[in-house]
Protein backbone atom coordinates (compact mmCIF):
# COMPACT_ATOMS: atom_id res chain seq x y z
CA UNK A 1 0.00 0.00 0.00
CA UNK A 2 1.04 3.55 -0.55
CA UNK A 3 0.81 6.48 1.80
CA UNK A 4 -0.54 8.80 -0.89
CA UNK A 5 -3.78 10.44 0.09
CA UNK A 6 -6.70 10.30 -2.29
CA UNK A 7 -8.67 13.37 -3.22
CA UNK A 8 -12.14 13.27 -4.62
CA UNK A 9 -12.95 15.17 -7.77
CA UNK A 10 -15.17 17.62 -5.90
CA UNK A 11 -12.31 18.70 -3.63
CA UNK A 12 -10.03 19.73 -6.48
CA UNK A 13 -9.70 23.45 -7.10
CA UNK A 14 -10.48 24.77 -10.56
CA UNK A 15 -7.51 25.45 -12.84
CA UNK A 16 -8.32 29.13 -13.16
CA UNK A 17 -10.46 31.16 -10.78
CA UNK A 18 -12.11 33.24 -13.51
CA UNK A 19 -13.59 31.60 -16.54
CA UNK A 20 -12.91 33.21 -19.91
CA UNK A 21 -15.70 35.21 -21.50
CA UNK A 22 -15.94 32.90 -24.49
CA UNK A 23 -13.92 31.22 -27.18
CA UNK A 24 -10.98 33.13 -28.58
CA UNK A 25 -11.00 34.35 -32.13
CA UNK A 26 -8.08 33.00 -34.13
CA UNK A 27 -7.05 36.29 -35.73
CA UNK A 28 -4.00 34.89 -37.49
CA UNK A 29 -6.17 32.36 -39.32
CA UNK A 30 -8.61 35.08 -40.35
CA UNK A 31 -5.91 37.49 -41.54
CA UNK A 32 -3.87 34.87 -43.40
CA UNK A 33 -7.01 33.29 -44.88
CA UNK A 34 -8.15 36.63 -46.23
CA UNK A 35 -4.66 37.32 -47.59
CA UNK A 36 -4.45 34.02 -49.45
CA UNK A 37 -8.03 34.42 -50.71
CA UNK A 38 -7.14 37.86 -52.10
CA UNK A 39 -3.99 36.43 -53.72
CA UNK A 40 -6.02 33.62 -55.28
CA UNK A 41 -8.61 36.08 -56.59
CA UNK A 42 -5.89 38.30 -58.08
CA UNK A 43 -4.20 35.27 -59.64
CA UNK A 44 -7.46 34.11 -61.14
CA UNK A 45 -8.13 37.60 -62.50
CA UNK A 46 -4.71 37.62 -64.18
CA UNK A 47 -5.06 34.23 -65.83
CA UNK A 48 -8.76 34.47 -66.70
CA UNK A 49 -8.23 36.25 -70.01
CA UNK A 50 -5.53 35.57 -72.63
CA UNK A 51 -4.66 39.29 -72.91
CA UNK A 52 -3.81 39.69 -69.22
CA UNK A 53 -1.97 36.36 -69.21
CA UNK A 54 0.13 37.50 -72.19
CA UNK A 55 0.85 40.87 -70.53
CA UNK A 56 1.89 39.14 -67.31
CA UNK A 57 4.25 36.73 -69.06
CA UNK A 58 5.78 39.59 -71.09
CA UNK A 59 6.33 41.61 -67.90
CA UNK A 60 7.97 38.68 -66.11
CA UNK A 61 10.16 37.85 -69.14
CA UNK A 62 11.33 41.47 -69.45
CA UNK A 63 12.25 41.80 -65.76
CA UNK A 64 15.91 42.10 -64.85
CA UNK A 65 17.67 40.86 -61.69
CA UNK A 66 17.38 44.14 -59.77
CA UNK A 67 13.64 44.37 -60.24
CA UNK A 68 13.21 40.69 -59.33
CA UNK A 69 15.13 41.28 -56.08
CA UNK A 70 13.04 44.39 -55.37
CA UNK A 71 9.79 42.49 -55.92
CA UNK A 72 11.06 39.65 -53.70
CA UNK A 73 11.93 42.08 -50.90
CA UNK A 74 8.55 43.77 -51.31
CA UNK A 75 6.78 40.41 -50.95
CA UNK A 76 8.80 39.50 -47.85
CA UNK A 77 8.00 42.91 -46.35
CA UNK A 78 4.31 42.47 -47.09
CA UNK A 79 4.28 39.04 -45.44
CA UNK A 80 6.01 40.46 -42.36
CA UNK A 81 3.49 43.32 -42.22
CA UNK A 82 0.60 40.84 -42.38
CA UNK A 83 2.19 38.78 -39.59
CA UNK A 84 2.57 41.99 -37.56
CA UNK A 85 -1.11 42.87 -38.01
CA UNK A 86 -2.12 39.37 -36.89
CA UNK A 87 0.17 39.70 -33.85
CA UNK A 88 -1.28 43.09 -32.93
CA UNK A 89 -4.81 41.72 -33.15
CA UNK A 90 -3.85 38.84 -30.86
CA UNK A 91 -2.23 41.14 -28.31
CA UNK A 92 -5.28 43.40 -28.38
CA UNK A 93 -7.58 40.44 -27.83
CA UNK A 94 -5.52 39.20 -24.89
CA UNK A 95 -5.43 42.67 -23.37
CA UNK A 96 -9.19 43.04 -23.70
CA UNK A 97 -9.76 39.60 -22.15
CA UNK A 98 -7.40 40.46 -19.29
CA UNK A 99 -9.28 43.71 -18.62
CA UNK A 100 -12.62 41.93 -18.66
CA UNK A 101 -11.37 39.29 -16.27
CA UNK A 102 -10.12 41.85 -13.73
CA UNK A 103 -13.03 44.23 -14.08
CA UNK A 104 -14.89 44.83 -10.85
CA UNK A 105 -18.60 45.45 -10.97
CA UNK A 106 -19.30 49.11 -10.22
CA UNK A 107 -20.90 49.78 -6.87
CA UNK A 108 -24.35 51.22 -6.95
CA UNK A 109 -24.60 54.87 -6.00
CA UNK A 110 -28.30 54.52 -5.31
CA UNK A 111 -29.26 55.21 -1.70
CA UNK A 112 -31.68 52.75 -0.17
C-alpha positions in Angstrom: 0.0 0.0 0.0 1.0 3.6 -0.6 0.8 6.5 1.8 -0.5 8.8 -0.9 -3.8 10.4 0.1 -6.7 10.3 -2.3 -8.7 13.4 -3.2 -12.1 13.3 -4.6 -13.0 15.2 -7.8 -15.2 17.6 -5.9 -12.3 18.7 -3.6 -10.0 19.7 -6.5 -9.7 23.5 -7.1 -10.5 24.8 -10.6 -7.5 25.5 -12.8 -8.3 29.1 -13.2 -10.5 31.2 -10.8 -12.1 33.2 -13.5 -13.6 31.6 -16.5 -12.9 33.2 -19.9 -15.7 35.2 -21.5 -15.9 32.9 -24.5 -13.9 31.2 -27.2 -11.0 33.1 -28.6 -11.0 34.4 -32.1 -8.1 33.0 -34.1 -7.0 36.3 -35.7 -4.0 34.9 -37.5 -6.2 32.4 -39.3 -8.6 35.1 -40.4 -5.9 37.5 -41.5 -3.9 34.9 -43.4 -7.0 33.3 -44.9 -8.1 36.6 -46.2 -4.7 37.3 -47.6 -4.4 34.0 -49.5 -8.0 34.4 -50.7 -7.1 37.9 -52.1 -4.0 36.4 -53.7 -6.0 33.6 -55.3 -8.6 36.1 -56.6 -5.9 38.3 -58.1 -4.2 35.3 -59.6 -7.5 34.1 -61.1 -8.1 37.6 -62.5 -4.7 37.6 -64.2 -5.1 34.2 -65.8 -8.8 34.5 -66.7 -8.2 36.2 -70.0 -5.5 35.6 -72.6 -4.7 39.3 -72.9 -3.8 39.7 -69.2 -2.0 36.4 -69.2 0.1 37.5 -72.2 0.9 40.9 -70.5 1.9 39.1 -67.3 4.3 36.7 -69.1 5.8 39.6 -71.1 6.3 41.6 -67.9 8.0 38.7 -66.1 10.2 37.8 -69.1 11.3 41.5 -69.4 12.3 41.8 -65.8 15.9 42.1 -64.8 17.7 40.9 -61.7 17.4 44.1 -59.8 13.6 44.4 -60.2 13.2 40.7 -59.3 15.1 41.3 -56.1 13.0 44.4 -55.4 9.8 42.5 -55.9 11.1 39.7 -53.7 11.9 42.1 -50.9 8.5 43.8 -51.3 6.8 40.4 -51.0 8.8 39.5 -47.9 8.0 42.9 -46.3 4.3 42.5 -47.1 4.3 39.0 -45.4 6.0 40.5 -42.4 3.5 43.3 -42.2 0.6 40.8 -42.4 2.2 38.8 -39.6 2.6 42.0 -37.6 -1.1 42.9 -38.0 -2.1 39.4 -36.9 0.2 39.7 -33.9 -1.3 43.1 -32.9 -4.8 41.7 -33.1 -3.8 38.8 -30.9 -2.2 41.1 -28.3 -5.3 43.4 -28.4 -7.6 40.4 -27.8 -5.5 39.2 -24.9 -5.4 42.7 -23.4 -9.2 43.0 -23.7 -9.8 39.6 -22.2 -7.4 40.5 -19.3 -9.3 43.7 -18.6 -12.6 41.9 -18.7 -11.4 39.3 -16.3 -10.1 41.8 -13.7 -13.0 44.2 -14.1 -14.9 44.8 -10.9 -18.6 45.5 -11.0 -19.3 49.1 -10.2 -20.9 49.8 -6.9 -24.4 51.2 -6.9 -24.6 54.9 -6.0 -28.3 54.5 -5.3 -29.3 55.2 -1.7 -31.7 52.7 -0.2 
